[in-house]
Amino acid sequence: MNKTYYVCKYTPLELLKAFGGECECLNHMPEGFELADQIVNPNICGFGKALLEAVMSGNVHELVLVNCCDTIRSVYDVLKESGRLDFLYLMDVLHSTDACSRDLVAMQLEDLADAYGRYKNTSFDAEKFRSAFRMAEHKSSPHLSVMGARMGTELFEMVQKAMPLPVLNETCVNNRSVGRSAMPEGSDRAALMQWYAGELLSQIPCMRMADHTGRKQLYNDPDLKGIIYHTVKFCDFYSFEYAEVKNHAQLPLLKIESDYTISGSGQLLTRLQAFAESIGSSEASYLSDSQNSQRYPVNEAGERKHKMGKGYFAGIDSGSTSTDVVILDKNKTMIAGIIIPTGAGAANSAEKALEQALTQVHIERDDIDALVTTGYGRGAIHSGDKSITEITCHARGAHFLDPSVRTVIDIGGQDSKVIRLDENGNVVNFVMNDKCAAGTGRFLEMMARTMEMSLDEMSMRGLTYNEDITISSMCTVFAESEVVSLIAENKDTDDIVHGLNKAVAVKTAALVKRVIGQERYMMTGGVSKNQGLVSTLNEKLGTQLIIDERAQLCGALGAALFAADLI
Amino acid sequence: MQVIDTFGHYVEKVCDNKPAFSRWMLKTGWKLQDARFRIAPDKRLQPADQYLAALMMDTMLMPLKKPDDCAIVSIFTPCELLQEVGLHPYNVEAFSCYLSATHTERGCIQQAENDGISETLCSYHKTFLGAADRGLLPKPRCIIYTNVTCDANMLTFRRLADLFQVPVFFLDVPMQQSDISVRYVEKQLHEMALFLEKVTGKKIDAERLTRRVARSKRTLENYQNYQHLRADRNIPTDLVSPLYCAMTNNILLGTHAEEKYTRMLLQNVENAPLKTGKHIYWMHTIPYWSAATKDLLLFKDSFQIVGDELAEACEPDFDPENPYLAMAHRCVYNYLNGDISRRIEAGIRHAENAGADGVVWFNHWGCKHTLGGSQIAKRKFEAAGFPTLLLDGDGCDRSHGGEGQTSTRLGAFLEMLEAGGNRT
């Protein structure tokens, strides 16, 4: 028998089961949207495309939808046109929950019952209906919650794995709670549907409902220790809730956005790991057990035995553009700092950089007591004792360089981050840019190439300008054509560079506002050498950024400091 | 252009510290523009469209002049009830377009995004929200909105009501077209009347309301007739007149001014010369700010936009004798409510009525329903004999431009139309 798939918590599952239907929530993330992109514009919500992908790949034959949002309405239109499903139904759940809305929803339930019964060639079984209700058990123990837009099964599993506490999925379809009040006696379908309509509408509301104040109960759980707030690209509903929550939540909060593909979600791991690190649990160790055993032999009591060397500690920051190594002595004095371009393999570059650093201070690999890796390539480097995200390492490094720093701005090659610290250098909050390259080092690199100059040359331009040019396109590709047009108009190079710096500064300032940045600000990473950008950013933020001469080594420095903690 | 740019930058600059002054600046700038529309209207436009430009400007100025007499509405809110209690409605799309025309939209959009609002939200809504946050938007007397016809309505208006702390009314419109749905909306419209009476302290007169809804019906009939008569005429047009009409034919429906506009259209069309170029029917909003679009369609004899779907979102097929039922019918049977096929089929009929040779389906950034239905639309319009262009862009936010792409796509489509001869 085919399964009847559904996607929304307002779907009357119990009614479908009363007709003998076997229901399953469709929530898997595909590898990509190869089939969906052939039949729908790519700029709709990733979940809608995941749904189309599942149907077009022949895995789904029966689907009951609710008019949750414009994307689902469109998915219904497209699927109806395609004729690919044996049974396709769109239920019109209203946005209000008053008595009139309940009456109308009850009528719609009757319509669905008729259509589904005809399709299945079965009739309504009141007993099956009664027994279909299952209330979810609520755990009363310290936990984290995923909230916001629906999260794909695969991403949720990744979140569970990365977090040091149990994680509840409170997103969208997952907090379904139907059947809390007493059901009317008897088997009169109309009476049951009246009650059922009220039950469906009185759940914890989702953001498409007119009144969503009931969602506050999600945040008022005393056992809730942190929130991972999830949004889906091109789904706008939950950004509104996030805009509220971020200002009022008293709990650690991480915002992540996925495009509902498995490949796209892998990039979120750094943020998840950094969040786990910031909520400060000892359970948040991201070194696999096998790796741990290899680096630190375990004694009979289960304690790790550290190999003692000569009191040197190293940190390797494997970024997308450069690989940096810092070596500290036992007094935590930086005795070596190396920066080399990251080549094709992160592991090779790391080995090479480490070798250069060792040579610089005339010591051997065995003299290093502990080594911590960080950065995007950290997972590929197997010579480290521990791997920590660059967010935590940058915070630690920045605090070491200047303890008065409370906000770190790091514009890297492929991402930008803003990190808020407490007085001890612990991460309080952080944000990263989206996958788009706008506002990153890569953006400047591409623009420098368009203007036929090196990044170094570019960093010296735009400090003075005559015309205040605004590069209006935020998309890197469109911005490039805008720059080409400006060059064709014979605009002054300094004016164009200033416009580009402004574009990056605006993006960065937006991130700063999102974490509610506080003085003093430090800029780390290679882009901190770009004087034009620093000056524009100072202007935009109304501050004077601290730029340490070791700014580019900040991540590696933090990693080395963590390495020293291991002993 | 340089003057507007400088003006816009200045308004943006003072906005954060002196919002009241920035509103005054905006009002003064728009008043000057209003005066220009009256003293020196664009003579290339037919008199009806010259009148429309001033009418639209007045509508946008009203919230800056008398905010307490104004209500924020979503575009498809039936506004006859508001007019009866003396409230002037203004909507997100129109006000955001005017902010964009004043080159102040970027700061507003940035403000909304900084606050956490998603980058993929419709830019009309982002501009409006950002303007409200920055104090550029005056506080209205109340807010009234419906879910027709986009998700953004469900979010923006509730947020604005929280921000301004003003009374809010939501009209829930089912997506199914049926008598039951109409009755459901009718009941809410009665509640909306009570809400408005309470907010304003004024009483709605049933007979006046009936006359007003009858005026709405005449206005829509006039417009439909005009569209039919223009099919074989050459009527010079810019990019904003069809947009203005798309706004006023909704929020000003029921006013004498809007009826006057449609009467003028009927007078003007009688004397219009015969069609010489190709007619384009436009679905969704028009990127009026785009230089590429202007180059190809602004006052061109060879290609003219002959209508925008939003100006014809409902039929004049209601009975004004029962005004609440009539307005409810308009809401439920709005062509943008329900399946995409209703919208497309209406577009085909309206394009035929206006003698269109081709159709542009404008994939406005962030409008998920328009984007989601675009491929079906292309197939159906083409099956009906209309060459159709799916044009990606943004009606409000210049940063989503891609002017080169717009120029190439639209240019190639127009060349294709030209080469294809007349539609048969």
Chai-1 contact restraints between the chains, C-beta under 6 A:
chainA,res_idxA,chainB,res_idxB,connection_type,confidence,min_distance_angstrom,max_distance_angstrom,comment,restraint_id
A,N41,B,L371,contact,1.0,0.0,6.0,A-B,restraint_1
A,N41,B,S374,contact,1.0,0.0,6.0,A-B,restraint_2
A,N43,B,L371,contact,1.0,0.0,6.0,A-B,restraint_3
A,I44,B,K368,contact,1.0,0.0,6.0,A-B,restraint_4
A,I44,B,L371,contact,1.0,0.0,6.0,A-B,restraint_5
A,I44,B,G372,contact,1.0,0.0,6.0,A-B,restraint_6
A,N67,B,M175,contact,1.0,0.0,6.0,A-B,restraint_7
A,C69,B,D151,contact,1.0,0.0,6.0,A-B,restraint_8
A,D70,B,D151,contact,1.0,0.0,6.0,A-B,restraint_9
A,D70,B,K368,contact,1.0,0.0,6.0,A-B,restraint_10
A,D70,B,H369,contact,1.0,0.0,6.0,A-B,restraint_11
A,T71,B,K368,contact,1.0,0.0,6.0,A-B,restraint_12
A,S74,B,H369,contact,1.0,0.0,6.0,A-B,restraint_13
A,S74,B,G372,contact,1.0,0.0,6.0,A-B,restraint_14
A,S74,B,G373,contact,1.0,0.0,6.0,A-B,restraint_15
A,D77,B,I340,contact,1.0,0.0,6.0,A-B,restraint_16
A,D77,B,G373,contact,1.0,0.0,6.0,A-B,restraint_17
A,E81,B,I376,contact,1.0,0.0,6.0,A-B,restraint_18
A,D92,B,P174,contact,1.0,0.0,6.0,A-B,restraint_19
A,D92,B,M175,contact,1.0,0.0,6.0,A-B,restraint_20
A,D92,B,Q176,contact,1.0,0.0,6.0,A-B,restraint_21
A,L94,B,D172,contact,1.0,0.0,6.0,A-B,restraint_22
A,H95,B,N147,contact,1.0,0.0,6.0,A-B,restraint_23
A,H95,B,D172,contact,1.0,0.0,6.0,A-B,restraint_24
A,S96,B,D172,contact,1.0,0.0,6.0,A-B,restraint_25
A,L104,B,Y184,contact,1.0,0.0,6.0,A-B,restraint_26
A,R208,B,M154,contact,1.0,0.0,6.0,A-B,restraint_27
A,A210,B,F170,contact,1.0,0.0,6.0,A-B,restraint_28
A,F234,B,T120,contact,1.0,0.0,6.0,A-B,restraint_29
A,D236,B,S118,contact,1.0,0.0,6.0,A-B,restraint_30
A,D236,B,L121,contact,1.0,0.0,6.0,A-B,restraint_31
A,S239,B,G116,contact,1.0,0.0,6.0,A-B,restraint_32
A,S239,B,I117,contact,1.0,0.0,6.0,A-B,restraint_33
A,S239,B,S118,contact,1.0,0.0,6.0,A-B,restraint_34
A,F240,B,L155,contact,1.0,0.0,6.0,A-B,restraint_35
A,Y242,B,G116,contact,1.0,0.0,6.0,A-B,restraint_36
A,A243,B,D115,contact,1.0,0.0,6.0,A-B,restraint_37
A,A243,B,G116,contact,1.0,0.0,6.0,A-B,restraint_38
A,A243,B,I117,contact,1.0,0.0,6.0,A-B,restraint_39
A,K246,B,G116,contact,1.0,0.0,6.0,A-B,restraint_40
A,S472,B,R398,contact,1.0,0.0,6.0,A-B,restraint_41
A,S472,B,S399,contact,1.0,0.0,6.0,A-B,restraint_42
A,S473,B,S399,contact,1.0,0.0,6.0,A-B,restraint_43
A,M474,B,S399,contact,1.0,0.0,6.0,A-B,restraint_44
A,F478,B,G402,contact,1.0,0.0,6.0,A-B,restraint_45
A,S481,B,G404,contact,1.0,0.0,6.0,A-B,restraint_46
A,A510,B,N114,contact,1.0,0.0,6.0,A-B,restraint_47
A,K513,B,N114,contact,1.0,0.0,6.0,A-B,restraint_48
